[in-house]
């Protein structure tokens, strides 16, 4: 068990090494996942669909020699239900698409299968990956939200149902549910993982990513998807900048204190820590991000808005109605300011390895009608830079408090390396 009460035996990287060396079978690992799903999913509701025999048959082929030499051979994974699969219905979290079965897999699913990974099923999502909650619950405490919209993805990994799950993020839909459920969220640089077959919500921000047990698994699975093998190498103690902004006003006192303590521990472990303030333009962009989201969502959900408006949730209907007040000139102005913001952020990041920033306001809130405050991922999604979120310590209610590291655009490997240093040298010794 780790310090958050999670069973750490189900690691993708360790399992892949064991399968490759003949110390473990793919079928045995799949059976372990299926037993956990059968036992816990009736309470957690992370999976909306799974087929035990389909997964076992695929694992048997792997044990018989299929996909020899592939990086992800034998590793079980599951998919947020806004990502299309040929073996399972894809409903996008909406009754509009009940029974909808795509003819082909999304690109990321096919890449995982071609690399030898085993698809276990589909995971609960907020409606079209928005803030309307799914039925998933937080395995750490069932009457608290798992976050959203990648709620099923975070819950499934946290509960030990799978070691890896695909999620998506437009605002904070990977980083927040991951820390709420005590696991790791990795939102890559925009476009790093191919999004073909993923339901589009905000085409300038939607990012495909992963939720895993730890940072090493995120690095291992993402590099495997891209046809590379993760190389274990030592990382020098990094320079990390604690970044303050107006968003810190929405972070609880214990959440702020947890990040400050983490910064102090980084210094004690040999890292360099500085303190910076978010430039004014970037603070302003945070306020504009919801307008950008709404304008693009109205374009991308045009068929549903036109033909099935009454089947959209009241929350989503209200947001799309609000989008009709946003002019093209306003939208284009926001897009121009985003491009300016990218240059400002690049300069801010030029002198540090990563920015340390809140991932959520506090512990996962009690209740299942709201998915928590997504604002802390908004700017980084908008500006296309990678981020890794992780639990830091337990709060007063006994649930995780979280933070995230943000890196330079297309410097994902460096960010993952820094995050692994933090996990190994700082967090694992707490």
Buried (B, 14 or more C-beta within 10 A) or exposed (E): EEEBEBEEEBBBBBBBEBBBEEEBBBBBBBBBBBEBBEEBBEEBBBBBBBBBEBBBEBBBBBBEEBBEEBBBBBBBBBBBBBBBBBBBBBBBBBEBBEEEEBEEBBBBBBBBBBBBBBBBBBBBBBBBBBBBBBEBBBBBBEEBBBBBBBBBBBBBBBBBBBBBBBBBBBBBBBBBBBBBBBBBBBBBBBEBBBBEBBBBBBEBBBBBBBBBBBBBBBBBBBBBBBEEEBEEEEBEBBBBBBBBBEBBEBBBEBBBBBBEBBBEBBEEBEBEBEEBEBBEEBBEBBEBBBBBBBBBBBBBBEEBBEEBBEBBBEBBBEBBEBBEEBEEEBBEEBEEBBEEBBEBBEEBBEEBBBBBBBBBBBBBBEEBEBBBBBBBBBBBBBBBBBBBBBBBBBBEBEBBBBBBBBBBBBBBBBBBBBBBBBBBBBBEEE
